[in-house]
Amino acid sequence: MRRLQKLAGKSSARAAARRPARAGAGAAARSALGALPEWNLADLYGGLADPAIARDLDRADAECAGFEAAYKGNLAKLAAAPAAGAALAEAVRRYEALDDLMGRLGSYAGLVHAGDTLDPARTKFYGDVQERLTAASTRLLFFTLELNRIDDGLLEAAMADPALGHYRPWLEDVRRYKPYQLEDRIEQLFHEKSVTTYTAWNRLFDSTIAHLRFTVAGRALAIEPTLNLLQDRAPAKRKAAAQALAKTFQQNVAQFALITNTLAKDKEISDRWRGFADIAEARHLDNRVEREVVDALVAAVRAAYPRLSHRYYALKAKWFGKKTLPHWDRNAPLPQAPTRPIGWDEARDTVLTAYGAFSPKMAAIAERFFQKRWIDAPVRPGKAPGAFSHPTVPSAHPYVLINYQGKPRDVMVLAHELGHGVHQVLAAPNGALMAPTPLTLAETASVFGEMLTFKKLLAQTADKKERQAMLAAKVEDMINTVVRQIAFYTFERAVHTERRSGELTGERIGQLWLEVQRESLGPAIELKPGYETFWAYIPHFIHSPFYVYAYAFGDCLVNSLYAVYERAAAGFAERYLAMLSAGGTKHYAELLAPFGLDARDPAFWQRGLGVIERMIDELEALDGR
């Protein structure tokens, strides 16, 4: 079950919270930003000792065994029987119910672990649950393998029955993997060994990151507050934070290189056995996107580096009275940028108002995250950098984790993750098998939510300096989403390609990192000594190889989509929510067609990149006044 195989990466790739996320706790973290919510996981289970966990694990074992006994070796016979559609539909329904049950268990374990990756009890619980689920789901591996051995004509005839026809999108998705599936016992071996191969290395990475400390001005900080200092107004603090990051990364670079080499080799072995021709082909298959479309995106963005990042960073250096900026000033606040911290209540109201102006329904869904404590917001010692919205399972609801510190960018992160959450809520009625959305569309709602929030704030801003600061912050976010992520993808391709010829030293990985960073950032950003190690902490390289291009795909797609919205007559919001509600039931091309968009058109990516260029145009115009 691919849901279970990917669960660890979805739930814990970007979060490692220090304090327990107590299921029944009513307390909210209080700070100068107001009361920051901590999530309530009781909708899944009541705590580590909840008897329902043991009961559901036992139930999963029993029902997986029963499913195997009922269907293993029998699917071909069912497909040839007179009532094939009804019989196969019942099998798929049982499989889907198991996916939901086991997904609930895995989601809870992952979220609890994200609550405190340093807590031995939570770490053991997470590992034990993953092992139980892997063992149980091994009994289900035969199902999709046997489905793919059914004759195309027989399966097509069976789908004439509406009961099975309902699952057509999922069945077609499964059959796309047919050329790459292996003999049953090899698939079983790959599945069972996942606990001690890539999953174990993922956990080692998370644990290593969570334990690292960075000494800044005599204080030992975890990674999140240290990274946050790179956006501090004081130049000395930004420099000190960057140097602390470089020093600690360098001290641990051998371990990060070992993790990277091992996972790259593990992926190469799997890809070779399955027959994938390209190092990113498995990701493209998961994303339901053609390689040529991704290649066109990458080529368009790399060609636009001089018009986007190079041009913007030269402008930013000018604002600071310099020709170049050291890498630790890349995300520095502008000298004229407002410094007022934004309280939690204001952030919530800003996002909900922006959502509500577009669609009251969308705002009402987002509001539930605040009302029902589906959000974990405080920064805590040991909590990993970043944010996520984990969909859990359709029978429950998503949970959002962010690290809120009152900066304008944090408001955009909140808008982003709530966009994911709204998308996941709308898609849930499609069921456990068809609710998940390919990564190429998974970032659509999140980036659109950001754009709604940004446009709302910008429209309310008359002051030139405030407008300039807002535009600059948005351009930086878009550069980080498009340029930086395509540079990450280019870096990953270089590492995985070279790994096929042997291990890479930490020094060599650093050289590859500097090459792509120089190309993407341009001459106005000076990469000081120590920056060669900054590849080490990026969780996507570890948990989700080649995931990163989905951010650029989503941002460019949303730029084009938003342009349609600004010109659209009534009904756009309804079409947009219908697109989100489709979940994984439709190909991205089919979902974009009602908006007149086609990602296979070379001009599509240029339109998306043009939005960023026009914002830089406005910044240059404001600068000249």
FIVEXKOL-60772 format. One line per 3 residues: number of its first residue (from 1); their letters; for each residue x, y, z of C-alpha. Coordinates in steps of 0.05 Angstrom, whole numbers, plus 32768, in hexadecimal, padded with zeros to 4 digits. Layout:
BEGIN
NUM = A = X,Y,Z  ...
***
This chain:
BEGIN
1 = MRR = 8000,8000,8000  8022,803F,7FE8  8000,8069,801D
4 = LQK = 8024,8043,8054  8067,8044,802F  8065,8090,8029
7 = LAG = 8045,80A0,806B  8085,80AD,8093  809C,80E1,8061
10 = KSS = 8059,8104,805F  8050,8108,80AA  8096,8116,80C3
13 = ARA = 80C2,8130,808C  80BF,8177,80A3  80AB,8173,80EC
16 = AAR = 80CA,815A,812B  80A7,817B,8166  80C7,817A,81AB
19 = RPA = 808B,817E,81D8  8057,8146,81DA  8018,8153,81B1
22 = RAG = 7FE9,813C,81E8  7FA9,8121,81CC  7F7C,813E,8201
25 = AGA = 7FA2,817D,8212  7F7B,81BD,8210  7FB6,81EB,821C
28 = AAR = 7FD2,8217,81E5  8017,8232,81E4  8018,827B,81F8
31 = SAL = 804A,82AE,81E1  804E,82F6,81CB  802B,82DE,818C
34 = GAL = 7FEE,82C9,81B3  7FD4,8283,81C1  7FF3,8254,818E
37 = PEW = 7FCC,8213,8185  7FE7,81CD,818E  7FC3,8197,8169
40 = NLA = 7F92,8167,8189  7F9E,8120,816E  7F63,8101,8194
43 = DLY = 7F3C,80FC,8153  7F6D,80C5,8141  7F7E,80A5,8184
46 = GGL = 7F7D,80BA,81CD  7FC6,80B0,81DC  7FFF,807E,81D7
49 = ADP = 7FDB,8051,820A  7F97,8054,81E7  7F7D,800C,81E5
52 = AIA = 7F60,801C,81A0  7FA7,801C,8183  7FB6,7FD5,8197
55 = RDL = 7F6F,7FC1,8182  7F77,7FE0,813D  7FBC,7FC4,8133
58 = DRA = 7FA1,7F7E,8143  7F65,7F8B,8116  7F94,7FA0,80DD
61 = DAE = 7FBB,7F60,80E5  7F7C,7F35,80E4  7F5A,7F59,80AB
64 = CAG = 7F98,7F5A,8080  7F9F,7F0F,808B  7F56,7F05,807A
67 = FEA = 7F5C,7F2F,803B  7F98,7F07,8024  7F73,7EC5,8031
70 = AYK = 7F36,7EDD,800B  7F57,7EFA,7FCD  7F9F,7EE4,7FC3
73 = GNL = 7FA3,7EBB,7F84  7F59,7EC6,7F75  7F54,7F09,7F52
76 = AKL = 7F5C,7EEC,7F0C  7F22,7EBC,7F1A  7EF7,7EF5,7F35
79 = AAA = 7F06,7F1F,7EF7  7EEE,7EE6,7ECA  7EAF,7ED8,7EF2
82 = PAA = 7E6A,7EF1,7EDB  7E64,7F25,7F14  7EAD,7F3B,7F0F
85 = GAA = 7E9F,7F85,7F1A  7E7A,7F7B,7F5B  7EAC,7F48,7F76
88 = LAE = 7EE9,7F72,7F66  7EC7,7FB1,7F81  7EBC,7F8E,7FC4
91 = AVR = 7F05,7F7B,7FC6  7F1B,7FC3,7FB8  7EEB,7FDD,7FEE
94 = RYE = 7F0A,7FAE,8021  7F4F,7FC3,800B  7F3C,800D,8011
97 = ALD = 7F20,8002,8057  7F62,7FE3,806C  7F87,801E,804E
100 = DLM = 7F5E,804D,8079  7F66,8024,80B8  7FB1,801D,80B0
103 = GRL = 7FB9,8064,8098  7F98,807C,80D9  7FCA,8055,8103
106 = GSY = 8005,806B,80DA  7FEF,80B4,80DA  7FE7,80B5,8125
109 = AGL = 802C,8096,812F  804B,80C7,80FF  802A,8104,811E
112 = VHA = 803B,80EF,8165  8083,80E4,814F  8082,8129,812F
115 = GDT = 806D,8143,8172  80AF,812E,8192  80E2,8107,816A
118 = LDP = 8111,8109,81A5  80E1,80E5,81D4  80F8,809B,81D7
121 = ART = 80B1,8083,81E6  8095,80A6,81A9  80CE,808F,817D
124 = KFY = 80C3,8047,8193  8078,804D,8189  8082,8069,8143
127 = GDV = 80B3,8032,8131  8088,7FFB,814E  8049,8012,812A
130 = QER = 806F,8019,80E8  8089,7FD2,80EF  8044,7FB6,8100
133 = LTA = 8025,7FDA,80C5  805C,7FC4,8095  8053,7F7C,80AC
136 = AST = 8007,7F7E,80A5  8007,7FA1,8062  8038,7F6E,8046
139 = RLL = 7FFB,7F40,8041  7FDB,7F73,8012  8013,7F7A,7FE0
142 = FFT = 7FF7,7F44,7FB3  7FB8,7F6C,7FA6  7FD1,7FA2,7F76
145 = LEL = 8002,7F71,7F58  7FCA,7F40,7F46  7F9D,7F79,7F2F
148 = NRI = 7FD3,7F8B,7EFD  7FD4,7F43,7EE2  7F8A,7F45,7ED0
151 = DDG = 7F7F,7F49,7E85  7F70,7F91,7E6F  7F30,7F7B,7E4C
154 = LLE = 7F15,7F56,7E88  7F23,7F8F,7EB7  7F04,7FC2,7E87
157 = AAM = 7EC6,7F96,7E82  7EC2,7F90,7ECE  7EC6,7FDC,7ED6
160 = ADP = 7E85,7FE1,7EAF  7E66,7FD0,7EF2  7E5E,8014,7F15
163 = ALG = 7E76,7FF6,7F57  7EBB,7FE8,7F39  7EB8,8022,7F08
166 = HYR = 7EB8,8051,7F44  7F00,803B,7F50  7F16,8045,7F07
169 = PWL = 7F46,807F,7F17  7F69,8055,7F4D  7F6C,8017,7F22
172 = EDV = 7F89,803E,7EE8  7FBC,805C,7F18  7FCF,8016,7F31
175 = RRY = 7FD8,7FFC,7EEA  8009,8033,7ED9  8039,800F,7F07
178 = KPY = 8030,7FCD,7EE2  8070,7FD2,7EB9  8099,7FDD,7EF8
181 = QLE = 807D,7FA9,7F28  80A8,7F6D,7F3C  809A,7F25,7F4E
184 = DRI = 8070,7F20,7F8D  80A5,7F08,7FBC  80D6,7F3E,7FA6
187 = EQL = 809F,7F72,7FB2  8094,7F54,7FF7  80DF,7F57,8006
190 = FHE = 80E3,7FA0,7FF1  80A7,7FB0,801B  80BE,7F8C,805A
193 = KSV = 8106,7FA6,8054  80EC,7FEE,804F  80EB,7FF1,809B
196 = TTY = 8136,7FE5,809F  814A,8009,805E  8130,804E,8049
199 = TAW = 80FF,8056,8083  8137,804A,80B6  8165,807C,8093
202 = NRL = 812C,80AE,8092  8125,80A6,80DD  8170,80AE,80E8
205 = FDS = 816F,80EF,80C1  8134,810A,80E9  8155,80F7,812B
208 = TIA = 8197,8115,8116  8177,8157,8102  814E,815A,8142
211 = HLR = 818B,8150,816E  81B7,8183,814B  81C7,81C3,8171
214 = FTV = 81E3,8203,8153  8209,8234,817F  81F6,827C,8171
217 = AGR = 820E,82B3,81A0  821C,8280,81D6  81D8,825F,81D1
220 = ALA = 81CD,8218,81B9  8191,821A,818A  816A,81E4,8164
223 = IEP = 8167,81E9,8119  8124,820E,8113  8136,824C,813C
226 = TLN = 817B,824D,811C  815E,824D,80D6  812D,8283,80EC
229 = LLQ = 8167,82B0,80FE  8179,82B3,80B3  813C,82E1,80AE
232 = DRA = 814F,830C,80E9  8156,8357,80E0  819B,8358,8100
235 = PAK = 81D2,8348,80CD  81FF,832D,8103  81CB,82FA,8119
238 = RKA = 81C0,82E3,80D2  820B,82D9,80C8  8213,82B6,810B
241 = AAQ = 81DA,8287,80FC  81F5,8275,80B8  823A,8267,80D5
244 = ALA = 821C,823D,810C  81F5,8215,80DA  8233,820A,80AF
247 = KTF = 825E,81F5,80EA  822C,81C2,8105  821B,81A7,80C0
250 = QQN = 8266,819F,80B1  826F,8179,80F2  8239,8148,80DC
253 = VAQ = 8243,8149,8091  8260,8102,8090  821F,80E7,80AD
256 = FAL = 81F4,810F,807F  821E,80F7,8044  8216,80AF,805B
259 = ITN = 81CA,80B7,8060  81C7,80D8,801B  81F4,80A3,7FFA
262 = TLA = 81CE,806A,801A  8189,8083,8006  81A0,8094,7FBF
265 = KDK = 81BC,804D,7FB7  817D,802F,7FD5  8154,8055,7FA2
268 = EIS = 8182,8041,7F69  817B,7FF7,7F7C  812F,7FFC,7F7D
271 = DRW = 812D,8024,7F3C  815B,7FF2,7F19  8132,7FB6,7F2E
274 = RGF = 80F2,7FD7,7F19  810D,7FEF,7ED6  8106,803A,7EDE
277 = ADI = 8130,805B,7EA8  8139,809F,7EC9  814C,80AE,7F12
280 = AEA = 810D,80D8,7F1C  80DD,80AC,7EF4  80BF,808C,7F32
283 = RHL = 80AD,80D1,7F4C  808F,80E5,7F0A  8065,80A6,7F0A
286 = DNR = 804C,80B5,7F50  803C,80FC,7F3B  8018,80E5,7EFC
289 = VER = 8040,8116,7ED3  8068,810A,7E94  80B3,8111,7E98
292 = EVV = 80B3,8141,7E5C  8084,8170,7E82  80B3,8171,7EBE
295 = DAL = 80EF,817A,7E90  80CC,81B5,7E6F  80BE,81D4,7EB3
298 = VAA = 8106,81CC,7EC9  8121,81E8,7E88  80F3,8224,7E8B
301 = VRA = 8105,8235,7ED2  8150,822D,7EC8  814D,8259,7E8B
304 = AYP = 8128,828D,7EB4  815C,8290,7EED  817B,82D1,7ED1
307 = RLS = 8136,82F2,7ECB  811F,82DB,7F10  814F,82CC,7F48
310 = HRY = 818E,82ED,7F2A  8167,832C,7F1C  8143,832E,7F5F
313 = YAL = 8180,8321,7F8A  81A6,8358,7F65  816D,8387,7F76
316 = KAK = 816D,8370,7FBE  81B8,837B,7FC5  81AD,83C2,7FAB
319 = WFG = 8179,83CE,7FE1  81AE,83BA,8014  81E0,83E9,7FF4
322 = KKT = 820C,83B0,7FDA  821E,838E,7F99  8219,8348,7FB7
325 = LPH = 81FA,8329,7FF4  8217,82F0,801D  81EC,82B2,801C
328 = WDR = 81D2,82BF,8062  81B1,82FF,804A  818A,82DD,8012
331 = NAP = 814A,82DD,803B  815A,8319,8067  8120,8349,8073
334 = LPQ = 8125,8388,804A  8140,83C5,806D  80FD,83E8,8067
337 = APT = 80D3,83AA,8076  80A2,83B0,80B1  80B9,838A,80EF
340 = RPI = 8078,8384,8116  806B,833B,812A  8028,8320,8113
343 = GWD = 8000,82FF,814A  7FDE,82BC,8140  7F97,82D9,8141
346 = EAR = 7FAA,830C,810C  7FCA,82D6,80E1  7F8C,82AA,80E7
349 = DTV = 7F5D,82E3,80D5  7F88,82F9,809A  7F88,82B4,807B
352 = LTA = 7F3E,82A6,8088  7F29,82EA,806D  7F51,82DE,802D
355 = YGA = 7F35,8298,8025  7EEE,82B2,8033  7EF2,82E8,7FFF
358 = FSP = 7F00,82B2,7FCB  7ED1,827C,7FE6  7EAA,827B,8027
361 = KMA = 7EAB,822F,8023  7EF7,822E,8020  7EFB,825D,805C
364 = AIA = 7ECA,8232,8084  7EF4,81F4,8079  7F34,8219,808D
367 = ERF = 7F13,8234,80CB  7F07,81EE,80E5  7F52,81E5,80EB
370 = FQK = 7F53,821D,811E  7F13,820B,8142  7F23,81C1,814A
373 = RWI = 7F6E,81C6,8158  7F86,81A4,8119  7FC3,81D2,811A
376 = DAP = 8004,81CF,8141  8025,8214,813E  8059,8222,8174
379 = VRP = 80A3,821E,816A  80BF,81EE,819E  8104,81D3,81AD
382 = GKA = 8112,8198,817F  80DA,81A9,814E  80F4,81A2,8108
385 = PGA = 80F2,81DB,80D6  80BA,81E2,80A3  8071,81D1,80A1
388 = FSH = 8040,819D,8086  7FF7,818A,8080  7FEF,8140,808A
391 = PTV = 7FAE,8125,806C  7FAA,80E8,809B  7F6F,80C0,807F
394 = PSA = 7F2A,80D1,8063  7F06,80B7,80A1  7F2B,80EC,80CA
397 = HPY = 7F47,8130,80B4  7F89,8152,80A5  7FB9,816F,80D9
400 = VLI = 7FE6,81AC,80CC  802A,81B9,80EB  804C,81FC,80E5
403 = NYQ = 8082,8222,810C  8061,8265,8117  808E,829F,812B
406 = GKP = 8065,82DC,8116  8088,82EE,80D6  8062,8301,8097
409 = RDV = 807F,82C2,8076  8061,8299,80AE  801C,82B3,809B
412 = MVL = 8029,829B,8054  803E,8257,806F  7FFC,8253,8096
415 = AHE = 7FD6,8265,8057  7FFE,8231,8030  7FF2,81F7,8060
418 = LGH = 7FA9,8208,8069  7FA3,8205,801D  7FBD,81BD,8022
421 = GVH = 7F8C,81B0,805B  7F50,81CA,8034  7F65,81A0,7FF8
424 = QVL = 7F6B,8162,8022  7F27,816C,8043  7F05,8177,7FFF
427 = AAP = 7F27,813A,7FE1  7F18,810B,801C  7ED3,80F4,8003
430 = NGA = 7EF7,80D0,7FC9  7F0D,809C,7FFC  7F50,8083,8013
433 = LMA = 7F66,806B,7FCF  7F52,80A7,7FA5  7F57,80E2,7FD4
436 = PTP = 7FA4,80EA,7FD0  7FB9,811D,7F9C  7FF8,8118,7F71
439 = LTL = 802F,8147,7F87  8028,816F,7F47  7FE3,8186,7F5E
442 = AET = 7FEE,817D,7FA9  800F,81C2,7FAD  7FD8,81E5,7F85
445 = ASV = 7FA8,81F6,7FBE  7FE1,8209,7FED  8002,823A,7FBD
448 = FGE = 7FBE,8255,7FA8  7FAD,8262,7FF1  7FEE,8288,7FF8
451 = MLT = 7FDF,82B2,7FBB  7F99,82C3,7FD4  7FB6,82D9,8017
454 = FKK = 7FEE,8301,7FF7  7FC0,8325,7FC5  7F8F,8336,7FFD
457 = LLA = 7FC7,8356,8027  7FE6,8379,7FEB  7FA3,8399,7FD7
460 = QTA = 7F9E,83B7,801D  7FE3,83D5,801A  7FEA,841D,8001
463 = DKK = 802E,842F,8020  8066,8428,7FEC  8099,840B,801C
466 = ERQ = 8068,83D8,8037  8053,83C5,7FF1  809B,83BD,7FDD
469 = AML = 80A9,8391,8019  806C,8365,800C  807D,835D,7FC2
472 = AAK = 80C5,834D,7FD3  80B0,8319,8006  8081,82F9,7FD4
475 = VED = 80B6,82F8,7F9D  80E7,82D7,7FCD  80B3,82A3,7FE0
478 = MIN = 80A6,8295,7F96  80F0,8291,7F87  80F8,8261,7FC1
481 = TVV = 80BE,8238,7FA7  80D1,8238,7F5D  811B,8247,7F53
484 = RQI = 8134,8228,7F93  810B,81E8,7F8B  8121,81DE,7F43
487 = AFY = 8169,81E8,7F5B  815B,81B3,7F90  8141,8185,7F5A
490 = TFE = 817F,8192,7F2F  81AB,8183,7F6B  8186,8142,7F7A
493 = RAV = 818E,812C,7F32  81D9,813A,7F35  81E2,8114,7F77
496 = HTE = 81B9,80D7,7F63  81D9,80D4,7F1E  8220,80D7,7F3A
499 = RRS = 820F,80A6,7F72  8204,8070,7F3D  8250,8072,7F32
502 = GEL = 8262,806D,7F7B  825C,8090,7FBE  8261,80DB,7FC3
505 = TGE = 828A,80FC,7FFA  826A,8134,8022  829A,8163,7FFF
508 = RIG = 8283,814C,7FBA  823A,8154,7FCC  824B,819A,7FE4
511 = QLW = 826C,81A9,7FA1  822D,8194,7F7B  8203,81BE,7FAB
514 = LEV = 822D,81FC,7F9E  822A,81F2,7F53  81DE,81F2,7F50
517 = QRE = 81D8,822A,7F84  8206,8258,7F5E  81DF,824B,7F1E
520 = SLG = 819C,8258,7F3F  81AC,8292,7F6E  81D8,82B9,7F3F
523 = PAI = 8214,82E8,7F49  81F2,8316,7F7B  81F2,82DF,7FB1
526 = ELK = 8237,82CF,7FCC  823C,8288,7FE6  826A,828E,8022
529 = PGY = 8294,8255,803E  8268,8223,8063  822D,8228,8033
532 = ETF = 8244,81E9,8010  8226,81C1,804A  81E0,81DF,8047
535 = WAY = 81C5,81A4,801E  81C9,8179,805D  8189,818F,8080
538 = IPH = 8157,818D,8046  8125,8157,805A  8106,814E,8014
541 = FIH = 8148,8130,7FFA  8141,80FA,802F  80F7,80EC,8035
544 = SPF = 80DD,80FA,7FEF  8112,80F9,7FB8  8101,8128,7F7F
547 = YVY = 80C3,8142,7FA3  80DB,8189,7F9D  80C8,8198,7F55
550 = AYA = 807F,8192,7F6B  8086,81D5,7F8E  809C,81F8,7F4E
553 = FGD = 8067,81D2,7F26  8032,81E9,7F58  8049,8231,7F5B
556 = CLV = 804C,823B,7F10  800A,8218,7F08  7FE9,8244,7F3C
559 = NSL = 8006,8283,7F1D  7FE4,8270,7EDC  7FA5,825B,7F01
562 = YAV = 7FA2,829C,7F28  7FA8,82C4,7EE7  7F6A,829F,7ECE
565 = YER = 7F47,82AF,7F10  7F55,82F9,7F09  7F35,82F9,7EC4
568 = AAA = 7EFE,82C7,7ED3  7EB4,82D3,7ED7  7E8A,82B6,7F0F
571 = GFA = 7E92,826C,7F1D  7EDE,8267,7F23  7EDC,8257,7F6D
574 = ERY = 7EAB,821E,7F60  7ED7,8201,7F29  7F14,8208,7F55
577 = LAM = 7EF4,81E4,7F90  7EDC,81AE,7F61  7F24,81A5,7F49
580 = LSA = 7F3C,819C,7F92  7F02,816D,7FA1  7F18,813E,7F6A
583 = GGT = 7F53,8127,7F94  7F79,80F2,7F6E  7F3F,80DE,7F40
586 = KHY = 7F56,8107,7F03  7F96,8116,7EDD  7FB1,815C,7EE5
589 = AEL = 7FA4,816B,7E9B  7F5A,815A,7EA4  7F56,8186,7EE2
592 = LAP = 7F76,81C2,7EC1  7F4C,81BE,7E81  7F10,81E4,7E9E
595 = FGL = 7F3E,821F,7EAA  7F5B,821E,7E64  7FA0,8209,7E7D
598 = DAR = 7FCE,81D3,7E60  8010,81C4,7E84  8029,81A1,7E45
601 = DPA = 8029,81E3,7E20  806F,8202,7E23  8050,8246,7E2E
604 = FWQ = 802E,822E,7E6D  806D,8232,7E97  8081,8275,7E7A
607 = RGL = 803E,8293,7E8F  804A,827B,7ED6  8091,8296,7ED8
610 = GVI = 8078,82D7,7EBA  8050,82E5,7EF9  8091,82E7,7F21
613 = ERM = 80B3,8312,7EED  807B,8345,7EEF  8081,834A,7F3B
616 = IDE = 80CC,8358,7F33  80BA,838C,7EFE  808D,83AF,7F31
619 = LEA = 80C4,83AC,7F66  80F5,83CC,7F36  80C1,8402,7F25
622 = LDG = 80B5,8410,7F6F  8100,8413,7F7A  8107,8448,7F44
625 = R = 80D2,8477,7F60
***
